[in-house]
């Protein structure tokens, strides 16, 4: 969930909103903030494509607001995932995780065969 707090503005918003400093309250607030960012402040398609062309791992991390490593990116590529598919899936389901997107690409690939 560190990616949720990757800007000064987000860290300040977290500090303003935290009520209890315990693990459960922190995790709840981070999940709530992630949902809000995915719904209302998602990376624009143009910015995503620009980042994806230069560094797809970083682009997927920022776009899905989760830590993506090279192995997960390889799974995405092996399934046939593209930047355009990521945008389509996130448009249809803003809270979709990358793992769910990979599964969806695989399902679509197998449905075509």
C-alpha positions, -999 to 999 in steps of 0.1 A, spaced: 0 0 0 30 23 0 21 34 -35 -10 51 -21 13 74 -2 37 82 -31 31 120 -31 33 147 -5 -3 155 -11 -14 119 -5 7 116 26 -7 149 40 -43 137 32 -35 104 50 -23 123 81 -54 145 81 -77 116 79 -62 90 103 -81 87 135 -65 58 153 -29 48 150 -33 10 149 -28 -15 122 -65 -21 115 -73 16 112 -43 23 90 -51 -6 66 -87 4 64 -79 40 56 -53 30 30 -78 7 13 -104 35 14 -79 60 -1 -69 35 -28 -105 31 -38 -110 68 -39 -79 74 -61 -89 46 -85 -124 60 -88 -118 97 -89 -81 105 -96 -70 77 -119 -40 83 -141 -51 97 -175 -50 73 -205 -25 96 -222 -2 97 -192 -5 59 -188 4 53 -225 34 76 -223 47 59 -191 39 25 -205 60 31 -236 90 41 -214 86 18 -184 56 -6 -184 63 -20 -149 60 15 -134 30 24 -156 11 -7 -144 21 0 -108 8 36 -110 -23 26 -130 -34 -2 -108 -21 14 -76 -2 -17 -65 33 -29 -65 41 -46 -98 74 -64 -102 91 -77 -134 77 -112 -128 41 -99 -127 48 -78 -158 60 -110 -176 28 -128 -166 9 -98 -181 29 -101 -213 27 -139 -215 -11 -137 -212 -11 -112 -241 -18 -81 -221 -13 -47 -237 -16 -11 -225 -48 -7 -244 -63 -37 -227 -53 -23 -193 -71 9 -201 -102 -9 -213 -104 -31 -182 -98 -2 -158 -125 18 -176 -150 -10 -172 -140 -19 -136 -119 8 -118 -111 -14 -88 -97 -43 -109 -64 -56 -97 -36 -65 -121 -40 -102 -112 -76 -100 -122 -67 -82 -154 -42 -110 -162 -68 -136 -156 -92 -118 -178 -67 -116 -206 -60 -153 -203 -98 -160 -204 -102 -140 -235 -72 -157 -251 -86 -191 -244 -121 -181 -256 -106 -172 -290 -90 -206 -294 
